[in-house]
Amino acid sequence: RADPHPPAELLERRAKAIGPSLSISYAEKLKIVRGQGPWLVDHTGRRFLDAVNNITHVGHCHPHVVAAIARQAGILNTNTRYLSELMLDFSERLTAKLPGDLKVAYFVNSGTEANELALRIARTAIGKKSTVVLDWAYHGNSGGMVDVSPYKFKRRGGYPQPDFVEIASFPDPYRGPHKGRSEAAGRAYANDVARCLERVRSKTGSAAAAFIAESISGVGGQVGYPDGYLRAAYEHVRAAGGVCIADEVQCGFGRVGAAFWGFELQGVVPDVVVMGKPIGNGHPLGAVVTTPDLAAKFANGMEYFNSFGGNPVSMAVGMAVLDVIEGEGLQERALETGRYMLDRFHDLAKRWPLIGDVRGWGLFSGVELVRDRQTLEPATDEAGWIVNHIRRQGVLASTDGPFDNVLKFKPPMVFGRAEADILCDALEAAFAGLAAIAPGA
Ligand code: PMP
């Protein structure tokens, strides 16, 4: 039976009813009507393998999570001005997954809100707004977050760097000025954080600042930093009296396989940890976890209240997501499937010179395309072509990075070898297809 509202009609209505700043993926737009595990189904009943949605961490419409939402929505949903063990249970369970003194949680509704709150906590503690960010970082969609997101304010439609923001060099082992993953490269990049702190000192009289960084960069093109980078950067920040914030919105909750949190791969313990996306498997939920000391400093008399943050339905969802991660061994699965995928990507790279770099940590990986492995000239159009080609074959991925030339993979964590093979076979066919129309690519 034909869909009464096919994509062409929806596109026309959308052009009038929805602001044009919101983009839609792929040359041929998709109308997705259902999801299950790592699969999405379009309006014609065709299945697509989802290799890019890291929000639906435990799989689309996981029955345990769906049941938790339905059950709690039928009992109570209200704000946090009444006592309830749900929020406490979730806070205690979540913070038990964190090292050190990270024991106090705040609950919000998105990654943006969580980063906003993390920065408020840090800025209250140090008594000023000074913030050091990484080049090419993205931390959220609010005005306050765009101010600390060079990915936004430095690009089209942007504006000059705010005077309270310093931008540290992006620690990219492949494309940046210091090549490779050595500790020496890590220290060299961290020295640029020290340079930023000196600028903060010259502007404000003290070098104390909030330092916010993803533990592995997502929109920067799936970039893991050289060894010891965050350790050295945190040392500089703390020596200056600053506060270190880890944005785990993309890489947290076991995705990186070898650890539950991305920052653990860098051997650091942040002062504030920001969580979003996977924490609610698609339900709007975010969290900030910090130390009792910073939480006490933040309680300076100005209340923090959030109408929806910490509501019982969200808390039930958070618990259900942790149940599934633990019960289905998804972190271990991410490690195993991730290793297998990386092997297959390396194998592709042997045959297709277009692939300049392959990198991955569990189910968070990237394949960077270049026209020349010496000059690293970005193969932006080619990356877009590949993504659209595999979409036509039924596999969904996307591109990112400063030049939009990195194929990005961060599938639901239920991805196994069978799914990895479907993805890699589609890539194989796409690279062959591209070589056929553009020999030399
Ligand atoms: N931080 C990072 C690293 C992100 O990738 C995103 C979303 N892409 C955010 C924060 C903002 O999260 P949200 O869209 O839930 O507000």
Residues whose N, C-alpha, C, O or C-beta is under 5 A from the ligand:
A	BS01	PMP	S110 G111 T112 E113 Y138 H139 G140 E214 G218 D247 V249 Q250 G276
